[in-house]
Amino acid sequence: MRSRPFKQVDVFTAVPYKGNPVAVVLDGDGLSDAEMQAFANWTNLSETTFVLPATDPAADYRVRIFTPRAELPFAGHPTLGTAHAVLEAGLACASEGRLVQQCAVGLVDLAVGQAGLSFRLPRYALTELTDPEATAWINAPVRGAAQAVDVGPVWLVAEVDGVAALENLAHDEVRLADYYVPRGMTGATLYAVEGERVVVRSFAPGDGIPEDPVCGSGNGAAAAFRLAAGQVRGGDSYVASQGRQVGRDGFVQVRFEGADIHIGGQCVTCVEGVVTL
């Protein structure tokens, strides 16, 4: 065991403790899978990341991402929070406003600017869910069919009819987990739109995350859903809000360049020091 530099970064906010925290171990070298998983379980955050030297010469660093129960190939707020921590610690420098992260899903392009950080979704694919059980756990009206949206993690995505219905949503966590866990999904992301207002909520109770405060990959999946449904198009952008139901107030910047989807926001370091691992 040795002391390793550590930061806890709040993502999708400029106000500490109002976004989604990610634990970042800035030196993951020599840790086993089991040790990483045990520490992620101990932090009890939706994700914990471990920074490692890149094995791809095109990348600035490599990261492994863990929930309390499993490793993820990719996740949104850990990508932004880790990039923020890496830049702040001087472990990498942006080149012409660009940073490249290596993770299990491949290379992820990040843009670094005064308005914060953003990443381009490395991939997305949609599959319509025709089984009524896909949305039977939601005690609110749903518009159209749900989709399984693969952005690395696979999210069940559905549009709820009205922001008020989404904000006051009652749902059956057990029924949701019974549906998505056997199908290899990460959880469910629901959204609602009224005028310029976009509100998102994400749930992953089967992974020990009853509600994710502000979810990058979930917002990316919702953005892919909206693009495929013709609700937005290339050149559009919007800001989604998430987290008020769990005492947070996060904002996610969503931007479309042709078929590319960019997810961004601000980050702030709330805890820094060392951990013994």
Backbone as JSON, one array per atom type, in Angstrom:
{
  "sequence": "MRSRPFKQVDVFTAVPYKGNPVAVVLDGDGLSDAEMQAFANWTNLSETTFVLPATDPAADYRVRIFTPRAELPFAGHPTLGTAHAVLEAGLACASEGRLVQQCAVGLVDLAVGQAGLSFRLPRYALTELTDPEATAWINAPVRGAAQAVDVGPVWLVAEVDGVAALENLAHDEVRLADYYVPRGMTGATLYAVEGERVVVRSFAPGDGIPEDPVCGSGNGAAAAFRLAAGQVRGGDSYVASQGRQVGRDGFVQVRFEGADIHIGGQCVTCVEGVVTL",
  "N": [[0.84, -1.19, 0.0], [0.38, 2.29, -0.66], [0.64, 5.89, -0.48], [-1.45, 7.84, -2.49], [-2.11, 10.43, -4.84], [-5.17, 12.27, -4.73], [-8.39, 13.42, -5.74], [-11.63, 14.84, -5.29], [-14.12, 15.63, -7.38], [-16.64, 17.9, -8.28], [-19.07, 17.75, -10.71], [-20.62, 19.22, -13.58], [-21.36, 21.63, -12.5], [-20.6, 24.89, -11.18], [-20.7, 25.5, -8.63], [-19.71, 24.35, -5.58], [-20.7, 21.15, -4.38], [-23.19, 21.02, -5.57], [-23.34, 19.58, -7.87], [-22.46, 16.54, -9.5], [-20.52, 14.33, -7.8], [-17.28, 12.9, -8.41], [-14.87, 10.52, -7.54], [-11.41, 10.67, -7.87], [-8.59, 8.89, -8.33], [-5.4, 9.73, -8.77], [-3.16, 8.3, -9.4], [-3.18, 5.29, -10.4], [-1.53, 3.18, -10.81], [-0.4, -0.16, -10.6], [-2.49, -1.12, -9.06], [-4.83, -3.71, -8.48], [-7.67, -5.15, -10.25], [-9.56, -5.94, -8.34], [-8.81, -4.4, -6.12], [-9.27, -1.82, -7.05], [-12.04, -1.98, -7.45], [-12.91, -2.47, -4.83], [-12.22, -0.07, -3.54], [-13.83, 1.73, -4.95], [-16.31, 0.82, -4.14], [-16.13, 1.52, -1.48], [-15.98, 4.35, -1.52], [-18.55, 4.9, -2.24], [-19.72, 6.48, -4.15], [-21.36, 7.37, -7.26], [-19.54, 6.94, -9.32], [-16.05, 6.08, -9.42], [-12.78, 6.88, -10.38], [-9.66, 5.83, -11.88], [-6.54, 6.93, -12.7], [-4.21, 6.23, -15.23], [-1.11, 5.56, -17.02], [-1.24, 6.25, -20.51], [-1.77, 3.74, -22.99], [-2.13, 3.94, -25.63], [-0.66, 5.81, -28.12], [-1.96, 8.05, -29.06], [-3.4, 9.08, -27.01], [-3.72, 11.18, -24.08], [-3.85, 10.32, -21.46], [-4.9, 7.44, -19.54], [-7.92, 6.01, -18.3], [-9.74, 4.21, -15.83], [-13.0, 3.27, -14.93], [-15.24, 2.93, -12.31], [-18.3, 1.83, -10.87], [-19.99, 1.47, -7.65], [-20.28, -1.28, -7.86], [-19.38, -2.4, -10.29], [-17.19, -2.31, -13.2], [-17.19, 0.25, -15.69], [-17.35, 0.75, -19.25], [-17.33, 3.32, -20.19], [-18.21, 6.58, -19.06], [-20.01, 9.61, -18.47], [-19.93, 11.95, -16.57], [-17.71, 11.13, -14.97], [-15.72, 11.21, -16.93], [-15.46, 13.96, -17.54], [-14.88, 14.97, -14.96], [-12.52, 13.6, -14.32], [-10.81, 14.52, -16.34], [-10.71, 17.24, -15.62], [-9.42, 16.99, -13.11], [-6.97, 15.85, -13.87], [-5.87, 17.85, -15.52], [-5.71, 19.96, -13.65], [-3.89, 18.89, -11.86], [-1.65, 18.87, -13.38], [-0.93, 16.66, -14.87], [-1.43, 16.3, -17.51], [-1.61, 18.3, -20.47], [-3.71, 20.47, -22.28], [-3.81, 20.49, -25.79], [-4.05, 22.88, -28.14], [-6.59, 23.39, -27.15], [-7.6, 20.84, -26.8], [-7.99, 17.52, -25.55], [-7.24, 14.09, -25.09], [-8.73, 11.22, -23.98], [-8.15, 7.91, -22.96], [-10.07, 5.03, -22.61], [-12.04, 2.14, -21.69], [-13.9, 2.01, -23.74], [-12.59, 3.1, -25.82], [-10.92, 5.81, -27.53], [-11.58, 9.05, -26.35], [-12.56, 12.21, -27.27], [-11.94, 15.37, -25.9], [-12.93, 18.74, -25.34], [-11.46, 21.72, -24.22], [-12.25, 24.6, -22.61], [-13.09, 28.06, -21.73], [-15.68, 27.97, -20.84], [-15.88, 25.57, -19.66], [-15.54, 21.98, -19.72], [-15.94, 19.58, -22.36], [-17.09, 16.57, -23.95], [-17.0, 14.48, -26.84], [-19.44, 12.17, -27.68], [-18.32, 8.9, -27.87], [-19.59, 6.86, -29.23], [-22.88, 5.91, -30.38], [-25.93, 4.11, -30.4], [-29.22, 3.05, -31.2], [-31.97, 1.08, -30.08], [-35.24, 0.13, -30.46], [-37.54, -0.43, -27.82], [-39.98, -2.65, -27.49], [-41.34, -4.09, -25.63], [-43.85, -3.82, -23.24], [-43.13, -3.83, -20.56], [-40.84, -2.38, -20.37], [-41.39, 0.26, -19.74], [-43.22, 0.02, -17.75], [-42.65, 0.39, -15.1], [-42.79, 3.06, -14.61], [-44.66, 5.55, -13.19], [-46.14, 7.52, -14.73], [-47.23, 9.43, -17.59], [-45.95, 8.42, -20.76], [-44.28, 9.46, -23.7], [-44.47, 8.07, -26.84], [-42.31, 5.31, -27.89], [-39.98, 3.58, -25.77], [-36.36, 3.5, -25.85], [-33.42, 1.51, -26.12], [-30.39, 2.82, -25.57], [-27.19, 2.83, -26.62], [-24.32, 4.07, -25.43], [-21.83, 3.35, -24.79], [-22.08, 2.72, -21.85], [-25.36, 1.27, -21.61], [-28.4, 2.74, -21.81], [-31.79, 2.72, -20.83], [-34.05, 4.71, -22.34], [-36.61, 7.11, -22.15], [-39.24, 9.4, -22.96], [-40.94, 11.5, -20.85], [-44.23, 12.76, -20.45], [-44.35, 15.86, -19.94], [-42.83, 18.25, -17.76], [-43.52, 18.59, -15.07], [-44.67, 16.13, -14.45], [-42.41, 14.49, -14.67], [-40.72, 15.59, -12.7], [-42.14, 15.04, -10.39], [-42.18, 12.34, -10.32], [-43.26, 9.06, -9.57], [-41.92, 5.87, -9.06], [-41.2, 2.39, -9.62], [-38.63, 0.9, -8.22], [-37.7, -1.74, -7.93], [-39.06, -3.15, -9.93], [-38.04, -1.81, -12.16], [-35.24, -2.47, -11.96], [-35.45, -5.25, -12.22], [-36.13, -5.39, -14.86], [-34.04, -4.1, -16.41], [-31.49, -5.04, -15.54], [-31.08, -7.9, -16.17], [-30.8, -7.6, -18.88], [-28.44, -6.41, -19.39], [-28.2, -3.66, -19.19], [-27.37, -0.29, -18.07], [-29.07, 1.33, -16.62], [-31.88, 3.55, -16.29], [-32.8, 6.47, -18.08], [-34.78, 9.26, -17.99], [-36.53, 11.91, -19.61], [-37.96, 15.21, -20.01], [-39.56, 17.79, -21.87], [-40.34, 21.19, -22.07], [-41.04, 23.88, -23.88], [-38.18, 25.81, -23.92], [-37.08, 24.46, -21.87], [-35.4, 21.68, -20.57], [-35.48, 18.78, -18.76], [-33.94, 16.22, -16.87], [-33.77, 12.91, -15.53], [-32.04, 10.22, -13.95], [-31.75, 6.74, -13.28], [-30.38, 3.99, -11.54], [-30.86, 1.61, -9.88], [-30.23, -1.11, -9.62], [-27.49, -1.14, -9.7], [-26.76, -0.06, -7.37], [-27.28, 2.65, -7.31], [-29.69, 4.57, -6.64], [-30.68, 7.07, -7.64], [-29.0, 8.93, -10.0], [-27.23, 11.89, -9.5], [-26.44, 13.93, -11.49], [-26.12, 13.09, -14.69], [-23.78, 12.31, -17.11], [-23.45, 10.4, -19.28], [-26.07, 9.49, -19.36], [-27.42, 11.83, -20.11], [-26.21, 12.11, -22.59], [-27.27, 9.85, -23.87], [-29.99, 10.53, -23.84], [-29.84, 12.76, -25.5], [-29.07, 11.54, -27.92], [-31.38, 10.03, -28.36], [-33.24, 12.12, -28.73], [-32.18, 13.31, -31.02], [-32.45, 11.24, -32.92], [-35.2, 11.09, -32.94], [-35.91, 13.35, -34.22], [-36.3, 15.67, -32.8], [-34.31, 17.46, -32.33], [-31.56, 18.82, -34.24], [-28.52, 18.75, -36.28], [-26.3, 21.35, -35.38], [-27.91, 22.45, -33.47], [-28.35, 23.28, -29.96], [-28.66, 22.85, -26.4], [-29.42, 23.32, -22.88], [-29.59, 21.09, -20.29], [-31.24, 20.45, -17.2], [-30.64, 18.84, -14.07], [-31.0, 16.92, -11.09], [-32.28, 18.22, -8.94], [-34.16, 16.84, -7.47], [-32.71, 15.35, -5.73], [-31.39, 17.13, -4.16], [-29.45, 18.57, -5.57], [-28.18, 20.72, -8.22], [-27.6, 20.64, -11.1], [-26.21, 21.4, -14.38], [-26.23, 20.57, -17.74], [-24.52, 20.9, -20.71], [-25.48, 20.52, -24.0], [-24.62, 19.8, -27.27], [-24.86, 19.72, -30.83], [-23.14, 18.62, -33.61], [-23.57, 18.09, -36.75], [-23.97, 14.68, -36.95], [-22.62, 14.26, -34.64], [-22.45, 14.26, -31.09], [-22.04, 16.38, -28.38], [-21.2, 16.64, -25.0], [-21.18, 18.64, -22.16], [-19.9, 20.71, -19.43], [-19.35, 22.55, -16.37], [-16.76, 22.18, -13.86], [-15.67, 21.6, -10.48], [-13.23, 21.34, -7.97], [-13.63, 19.72, -4.92], [-12.54, 18.23, -2.85], [-9.23, 17.4, -1.93], [-6.18, 15.58, -1.68], [-4.49, 12.82, -0.26], [-4.83, 9.26, -0.71], [-4.58, 6.07, 0.83], [-3.62, 3.28, -0.72]],
  "CA": [[0.0, 0.0, 0.0], [1.12, 3.55, -0.67], [-0.17, 7.1, -0.61], [-1.69, 8.2, -3.89], [-2.85, 11.7, -4.92], [-6.61, 12.04, -4.85], [-9.29, 14.57, -5.79], [-13.05, 14.6, -5.5], [-14.52, 16.73, -8.25], [-18.06, 18.06, -8.54], [-19.19, 17.9, -12.16], [-21.83, 19.88, -14.09], [-21.66, 22.77, -11.64], [-19.51, 25.75, -10.73], [-20.98, 25.69, -7.21], [-19.39, 23.09, -4.9], [-21.72, 20.31, -3.74], [-24.46, 21.09, -6.28], [-23.3, 18.76, -9.06], [-22.31, 15.09, -9.3], [-19.12, 14.11, -7.45], [-16.54, 11.72, -8.83], [-13.6, 10.33, -6.86], [-10.35, 10.47, -8.86], [-7.27, 8.49, -7.85], [-4.57, 10.23, -9.87], [-2.1, 7.33, -9.66], [-3.75, 3.95, -10.23], [-0.55, 2.18, -11.24], [-0.14, -1.28, -9.71], [-3.68, -1.58, -8.37], [-5.55, -4.79, -9.15], [-9.1, -4.91, -10.48], [-10.27, -6.11, -7.07], [-8.5, -3.26, -5.26], [-10.01, -0.67, -7.58], [-13.45, -2.17, -7.18], [-13.14, -2.33, -3.39], [-12.17, 1.35, -3.2], [-15.04, 2.35, -5.52], [-17.42, 0.45, -3.26], [-15.94, 2.27, -0.24], [-16.34, 5.76, -1.71], [-20.01, 4.9, -2.32], [-20.17, 7.44, -5.15], [-21.83, 6.68, -8.46], [-18.34, 6.46, -10.01], [-14.69, 6.36, -8.97], [-11.88, 6.64, -11.51], [-8.24, 5.6, -11.61], [-5.75, 7.44, -13.83], [-3.07, 5.38, -15.56], [-0.44, 6.0, -18.25], [-1.88, 5.81, -21.75], [-1.12, 2.71, -23.79], [-2.32, 4.39, -27.01], [0.12, 7.04, -28.26], [-2.83, 9.18, -29.4], [-4.09, 9.53, -25.8], [-2.95, 11.91, -23.07], [-3.87, 9.5, -20.25], [-5.89, 6.36, -19.56], [-8.73, 6.0, -17.09], [-10.68, 3.12, -15.58], [-14.17, 3.85, -14.29], [-15.97, 1.92, -11.54], [-19.41, 2.11, -9.97], [-19.75, 0.66, -6.45], [-20.43, -2.72, -8.09], [-18.84, -2.93, -11.55], [-16.44, -1.38, -14.06], [-17.89, 0.75, -16.86], [-16.48, 1.06, -20.39], [-17.33, 4.77, -20.4], [-19.25, 7.32, -18.35], [-19.88, 11.01, -18.81], [-19.41, 12.88, -15.56], [-16.34, 10.76, -14.62], [-14.8, 11.67, -17.98], [-15.2, 15.39, -17.34], [-14.24, 15.19, -13.66], [-11.14, 13.11, -14.38], [-10.05, 15.48, -17.16], [-10.5, 18.42, -14.78], [-8.42, 16.66, -12.1], [-5.69, 15.62, -14.56], [-5.36, 19.16, -15.93], [-5.4, 20.72, -12.46], [-2.7, 18.31, -11.25], [-0.53, 19.0, -14.31], [-0.55, 15.37, -15.45], [-1.57, 16.43, -18.96], [-1.9, 19.66, -20.91], [-4.51, 20.52, -23.49], [-3.12, 20.95, -27.0], [-5.01, 23.62, -28.96], [-7.9, 23.23, -26.56], [-8.06, 19.47, -26.97], [-7.43, 16.49, -24.7], [-7.73, 12.78, -25.51], [-8.79, 10.22, -22.91], [-8.26, 6.5, -23.32], [-10.81, 4.22, -21.64], [-12.38, 0.83, -22.25], [-14.68, 2.16, -24.96], [-11.69, 3.61, -26.85], [-10.44, 7.18, -27.34], [-12.64, 10.04, -26.18], [-12.07, 13.57, -27.5], [-12.45, 16.41, -25.0], [-12.62, 20.14, -25.63], [-11.16, 22.47, -23.0], [-12.49, 26.02, -22.86], [-13.43, 28.87, -20.57], [-17.02, 27.59, -20.38], [-15.8, 24.25, -19.04], [-15.06, 20.85, -20.51], [-16.96, 18.8, -23.04], [-16.59, 15.41, -24.68], [-17.82, 13.96, -27.94], [-19.82, 10.78, -27.45], [-17.52, 8.04, -28.75], [-20.49, 6.09, -30.1], [-24.24, 5.73, -29.9], [-26.8, 3.28, -31.24], [-30.53, 2.96, -30.58], [-32.82, -0.07, -30.37], [-36.56, 0.36, -29.88], [-38.0, -1.42, -26.85], [-41.42, -2.83, -27.72], [-41.92, -4.77, -24.47], [-44.49, -2.86, -22.34], [-42.47, -3.83, -19.26], [-39.74, -1.41, -20.41], [-41.82, 1.51, -19.11], [-44.29, -0.26, -16.8], [-42.19, 0.83, -13.78], [-42.94, 4.51, -14.53], [-46.02, 5.97, -12.87], [-46.31, 8.8, -15.4], [-47.45, 9.22, -19.02], [-44.75, 8.38, -21.59], [-44.5, 9.77, -25.11], [-43.83, 7.18, -27.79], [-41.65, 4.09, -27.41], [-38.66, 3.68, -25.14], [-35.24, 3.01, -26.64], [-32.15, 1.16, -25.49], [-29.41, 3.69, -26.23], [-25.84, 2.39, -26.29], [-23.3, 5.12, -25.52], [-20.81, 2.7, -23.96], [-23.19, 2.2, -21.05], [-26.63, 1.18, -22.33], [-29.47, 3.34, -21.02], [-33.18, 2.71, -21.23], [-34.42, 6.12, -22.42], [-37.99, 7.39, -22.51], [-39.67, 10.78, -22.76], [-42.13, 11.65, -20.0], [-45.11, 13.81, -20.96], [-44.46, 17.02, -19.06], [-41.78, 18.42, -16.76], [-44.08, 18.37, -13.74], [-44.81, 14.68, -14.27], [-41.09, 13.94, -14.44], [-40.19, 16.06, -11.42], [-42.89, 14.4, -9.31], [-42.31, 10.95, -10.74], [-43.22, 7.9, -8.69], [-41.5, 4.74, -9.88], [-40.97, 1.12, -8.92], [-37.21, 0.59, -8.41], [-37.51, -3.19, -8.06], [-39.52, -3.53, -11.27], [-37.05, -1.29, -13.1], [-34.03, -3.29, -11.91], [-35.77, -6.57, -12.76], [-36.17, -5.3, -16.32], [-32.82, -3.73, -17.13], [-30.29, -5.77, -15.13], [-30.84, -9.11, -16.98], [-30.55, -7.23, -20.28], [-27.11, -5.8, -19.48], [-28.28, -2.2, -19.24], [-26.83, 0.46, -16.94], [-30.17, 1.91, -15.88], [-32.87, 4.26, -17.1], [-32.78, 7.93, -18.1], [-36.03, 9.85, -18.45], [-36.44, 13.35, -19.8], [-39.16, 15.92, -20.41], [-39.27, 19.07, -22.52], [-41.41, 22.19, -22.17], [-40.42, 25.06, -24.45], [-36.72, 25.72, -23.9], [-36.65, 23.76, -20.66], [-35.17, 20.24, -20.67], [-35.19, 18.22, -17.44], [-33.51, 14.83, -17.0], [-33.53, 12.13, -14.31], [-31.39, 8.94, -14.27], [-31.9, 5.78, -12.2], [-29.67, 2.73, -11.71], [-30.94, 0.97, -8.57], [-29.58, -2.42, -9.63], [-26.06, -0.92, -9.52], [-26.56, 0.64, -6.11], [-27.44, 4.09, -7.52], [-31.13, 4.81, -6.8], [-30.82, 8.16, -8.61], [-27.74, 9.62, -10.29], [-27.53, 13.32, -9.38], [-26.34, 14.58, -12.8], [-25.5, 11.98, -15.42], [-23.29, 12.68, -18.43], [-23.8, 9.42, -20.31], [-27.52, 9.49, -19.47], [-27.78, 12.98, -20.94], [-25.8, 11.78, -23.95], [-28.25, 8.91, -24.41], [-31.21, 11.3, -24.11], [-29.57, 13.59, -26.68], [-29.14, 10.65, -29.09], [-32.8, 9.73, -28.52], [-33.89, 13.3, -29.29], [-31.7, 13.49, -32.39], [-33.08, 10.21, -33.75], [-36.64, 11.37, -33.02], [-36.12, 14.59, -34.96], [-36.6, 16.79, -31.9], [-33.18, 18.38, -32.51], [-30.77, 18.49, -35.43], [-27.16, 19.28, -36.28], [-26.23, 22.79, -35.2], [-28.7, 22.83, -32.3], [-27.77, 23.09, -28.63], [-29.56, 23.17, -25.29], [-28.9, 23.04, -21.55], [-30.51, 20.26, -19.5], [-31.06, 20.52, -15.76], [-30.8, 17.55, -13.41], [-30.49, 16.76, -9.74], [-32.98, 18.93, -7.87], [-34.9, 15.87, -6.64], [-31.78, 14.79, -4.73], [-30.71, 18.23, -3.5], [-28.39, 19.14, -6.39], [-28.68, 21.67, -9.21], [-26.61, 20.53, -12.17], [-26.58, 21.83, -15.72], [-25.48, 19.82, -18.76], [-24.53, 21.55, -22.01], [-25.59, 19.54, -25.08], [-24.39, 20.46, -28.55], [-24.88, 18.79, -31.95], [-22.4, 18.98, -34.83], [-23.98, 17.0, -37.63], [-24.41, 13.53, -36.16], [-21.82, 14.18, -33.42], [-23.09, 14.79, -29.89], [-21.06, 16.84, -27.41], [-21.77, 16.82, -23.67], [-20.2, 19.42, -21.4], [-20.31, 21.42, -18.23], [-18.29, 23.05, -15.51], [-16.29, 21.28, -12.8], [-14.99, 22.25, -9.37], [-12.64, 20.4, -7.02], [-14.15, 19.91, -3.56], [-11.68, 17.53, -1.89], [-7.98, 16.93, -2.49], [-5.24, 15.08, -0.69], [-3.96, 11.51, -0.65], [-5.48, 8.07, -0.18], [-3.64, 4.97, 0.99], [-4.11, 2.11, -1.45]],
  "C": [[0.88, 1.24, 0.0], [0.15, 4.71, -0.81], [-0.26, 7.5, -2.07], [-2.47, 9.51, -3.93], [-4.31, 11.46, -5.32], [-7.35, 13.37, -4.94], [-10.73, 14.07, -5.87], [-13.6, 15.84, -6.18], [-16.03, 16.73, -8.42], [-18.23, 18.47, -10.0], [-20.58, 18.44, -12.53], [-22.31, 20.98, -13.15], [-20.4, 23.59, -11.44], [-19.62, 26.01, -9.24], [-20.7, 24.39, -6.47], [-20.62, 22.47, -4.24], [-23.1, 20.42, -4.38], [-24.49, 20.23, -7.53], [-23.24, 17.28, -8.72], [-20.84, 14.81, -9.0], [-18.56, 12.84, -8.06], [-15.24, 11.69, -8.05], [-12.54, 9.99, -7.9], [-9.05, 10.11, -8.14], [-6.3, 8.78, -8.99], [-3.37, 9.34, -10.19], [-2.67, 5.94, -9.37], [-2.79, 2.84, -10.57], [-0.36, 1.1, -10.17], [-1.35, -1.79, -8.95], [-4.36, -2.69, -9.16], [-6.99, -4.37, -9.4], [-9.86, -4.95, -9.17], [-10.03, -4.93, -6.14], [-9.22, -2.01, -5.73], [-11.49, -0.79, -7.24], [-13.78, -1.98, -5.7], [-13.13, -0.85, -2.98], [-13.4, 2.07, -3.73], [-16.26, 2.02, -4.67], [-17.35, 1.27, -1.97], [-16.34, 3.73, -0.39], [-17.85, 5.93, -1.75], [-20.54, 6.04, -3.19], [-20.63, 6.69, -6.39], [-20.66, 6.18, -9.3], [-17.07, 6.92, -9.3], [-13.77, 6.03, -10.13], [-10.44, 6.51, -11.04], [-7.46, 6.0, -12.86], [-4.5, 6.59, -13.98], [-2.35, 5.95, -16.78], [-1.16, 5.45, -19.48], [-1.07, 4.7, -22.4], [-1.29, 2.98, -25.28], [-1.58, 5.72, -27.17], [-0.73, 8.27, -28.6], [-3.51, 9.77, -28.16], [-3.15, 10.27, -24.86], [-2.86, 11.15, -21.76], [-4.93, 8.41, -20.44], [-6.66, 6.39, -18.25], [-9.58, 4.74, -17.04], [-11.76, 3.65, -14.66], [-14.97, 2.75, -13.6], [-17.17, 2.53, -10.83], [-19.13, 1.36, -8.66], [-19.76, -0.84, -6.7], [-19.74, -3.26, -9.33], [-18.03, -1.86, -12.27], [-17.29, -1.01, -15.26], [-16.91, 0.99, -18.01], [-16.33, 2.55, -20.63], [-18.41, 5.36, -19.5], [-18.96, 8.8, -18.51], [-19.29, 11.88, -17.74], [-18.04, 12.45, -15.04], [-15.31, 11.18, -15.66], [-14.45, 13.14, -17.78], [-14.45, 15.64, -16.03], [-12.79, 14.72, -13.65], [-10.28, 14.05, -15.2], [-9.74, 16.74, -16.37], [-9.37, 18.15, -13.77], [-7.03, 16.49, -12.71], [-5.06, 16.96, -14.97], [-4.92, 19.97, -14.71], [-4.12, 20.22, -11.79], [-1.47, 18.4, -12.15], [-0.06, 17.68, -14.9], [-0.7, 15.33, -16.96], [-1.88, 17.9, -19.26], [-2.73, 19.6, -22.19], [-3.66, 21.07, -24.64], [-4.16, 21.57, -27.93], [-6.44, 23.37, -28.46], [-8.46, 21.83, -26.62], [-7.29, 18.53, -26.06], [-8.02, 15.17, -25.16], [-7.61, 11.8, -24.36], [-8.91, 8.82, -23.5], [-9.04, 5.79, -22.22], [-11.27, 2.96, -22.35], [-13.17, 0.93, -23.54], [-13.81, 2.66, -26.12], [-11.2, 5.0, -26.51], [-11.62, 8.14, -27.3], [-12.03, 11.41, -26.33], [-12.74, 14.53, -26.54], [-12.03, 17.77, -25.49], [-12.47, 20.87, -24.31], [-11.32, 23.95, -23.31], [-12.87, 26.76, -21.61], [-14.79, 28.51, -20.01], [-17.03, 26.22, -19.72], [-15.21, 23.23, -19.99], [-16.23, 20.2, -21.23], [-16.31, 17.62, -23.73], [-17.55, 15.08, -25.81], [-18.16, 12.51, -27.63], [-19.04, 9.88, -28.39], [-18.37, 7.17, -29.67], [-21.89, 6.21, -29.53], [-25.03, 4.93, -30.91], [-28.1, 3.07, -30.48], [-31.28, 1.72, -31.03], [-34.16, 0.15, -29.68], [-36.95, -0.79, -28.96], [-39.53, -1.54, -26.96], [-42.12, -3.52, -26.55], [-42.56, -3.73, -23.55], [-43.81, -2.76, -20.97], [-41.33, -2.81, -19.21], [-40.11, -0.1, -19.72], [-42.92, 1.28, -18.06], [-43.93, 0.2, -15.39], [-42.4, 2.32, -13.54], [-44.41, 4.84, -14.26], [-46.25, 7.39, -13.4], [-46.54, 8.53, -16.88], [-46.14, 9.33, -19.8], [-45.11, 8.66, -23.04], [-43.75, 8.78, -25.99], [-43.18, 5.98, -27.12], [-40.34, 4.41, -26.72], [-37.61, 3.12, -26.08], [-34.13, 2.54, -25.7], [-31.08, 1.91, -26.25], [-28.02, 3.33, -25.71], [-24.87, 3.53, -26.52], [-22.0, 4.65, -24.86], [-21.57, 2.0, -22.87], [-24.45, 2.16, -21.92], [-27.74, 1.66, -21.4], [-30.83, 3.06, -21.65], [-33.62, 4.17, -21.2], [-35.88, 6.24, -22.84], [-38.28, 8.85, -22.22], [-40.96, 10.8, -21.95], [-42.92, 12.86, -20.48], [-45.27, 14.91, -19.91], [-43.39, 17.06, -17.99], [-42.31, 18.14, -15.37], [-44.23, 16.89, -13.45], [-43.47, 14.02, -13.99], [-40.55, 14.33, -13.06], [-40.86, 15.39, -10.23], [-43.06, 12.91, -9.52], [-42.3, 9.97, -9.55], [-42.85, 6.69, -9.55], [-41.17, 3.55, -8.99], [-39.53, 0.69, -9.19], [-36.98, -0.89, -8.65], [-37.92, -3.64, -9.46], [-38.57, -3.03, -12.34], [-35.81, -2.17, -13.13], [-34.27, -4.68, -12.49], [-35.82, -6.56, -14.28], [-34.78, -5.1, -16.91], [-31.59, -4.56, -16.77], [-30.06, -7.02, -15.96], [-30.5, -8.8, -18.43], [-29.21, -6.5, -20.46], [-27.12, -4.3, -19.6], [-27.68, -1.58, -17.98], [-27.93, 0.98, -16.04], [-31.12, 2.6, -16.83], [-32.68, 5.76, -16.96], [-34.08, 8.41, -18.72], [-35.83, 11.34, -18.64], [-37.81, 13.9, -20.17], [-38.77, 17.28, -20.94], [-40.52, 19.94, -22.49], [-40.78, 23.48, -22.63], [-38.91, 24.88, -24.51], [-36.2, 24.9, -22.73], [-36.57, 22.25, -20.9], [-34.74, 19.75, -19.29], [-34.92, 16.73, -17.59], [-33.42, 14.19, -15.61], [-32.98, 10.76, -14.73], [-31.43, 8.02, -13.05], [-31.12, 4.5, -12.52], [-29.69, 1.95, -10.4], [-30.26, -0.39, -8.51], [-28.08, -2.34, -9.48], [-25.78, -0.14, -8.25], [-26.69, 2.14, -6.22], [-28.94, 4.37, -7.73], [-31.44, 5.95, -7.76], [-29.48, 8.86, -8.76], [-28.01, 11.12, -10.26], [-27.52, 14.07, -10.71], [-25.51, 13.66, -13.68], [-25.09, 12.37, -16.83], [-23.68, 11.7, -19.51], [-25.32, 9.32, -20.47], [-28.02, 10.65, -20.3], [-27.36, 12.77, -22.39], [-26.78, 10.84, -24.62], [-29.56, 9.62, -24.72], [-31.04, 12.18, -25.34], [-29.63, 12.76, -27.96], [-30.58, 10.28, -29.4], [-33.5, 10.91, -29.21], [-33.47, 13.55, -30.73], [-32.36, 12.5, -33.33], [-34.56, 10.47, -33.95], [-36.95, 12.64, -33.8], [-36.48, 15.78, -34.1], [-35.52, 17.86, -31.95], [-32.45, 17.96, -33.78], [-29.39, 19.11, -35.32], [-27.15, 20.79, -36.24], [-27.0, 23.28, -33.99], [-27.88, 22.66, -31.01], [-28.84, 23.39, -27.59], [-28.84, 22.86, -23.98], [-29.96, 22.26, -20.78], [-30.21, 20.45, -18.02], [-31.34, 19.16, -15.15], [-30.33, 17.66, -11.97], [-31.29, 17.39, -8.62], [-33.75, 17.98, -6.95], [-34.02, 15.25, -5.56], [-30.91, 15.89, -4.12], [-29.55, 18.83, -4.26], [-29.01, 20.12, -7.4], [-27.68, 21.73, -10.35], [-27.14, 20.97, -13.51], [-25.64, 21.17, -16.73], [-25.64, 20.52, -20.1], [-24.5, 20.47, -23.1], [-25.49, 20.28, -26.41], [-24.29, 19.41, -29.65], [-24.09, 19.38, -33.12], [-22.64, 17.87, -35.84], [-24.54, 15.87, -36.79], [-23.63, 13.4, -34.86], [-22.55, 14.88, -32.28], [-22.0, 15.14, -28.88], [-21.77, 17.15, -26.09], [-20.74, 17.56, -22.81], [-20.78, 20.07, -20.17], [-19.09, 21.9, -17.46], [-17.96, 22.04, -14.42], [-15.61, 22.1, -11.71], [-14.47, 21.19, -8.41], [-13.12, 20.73, -5.61], [-13.27, 19.28, -2.49], [-10.37, 17.2, -2.59], [-7.02, 16.55, -1.38], [-4.62, 13.78, -1.18], [-4.84, 10.42, -0.04], [-4.43, 6.98, -0.11], [-4.25, 3.73, 0.37], [-2.93, 1.24, -1.84]]
}
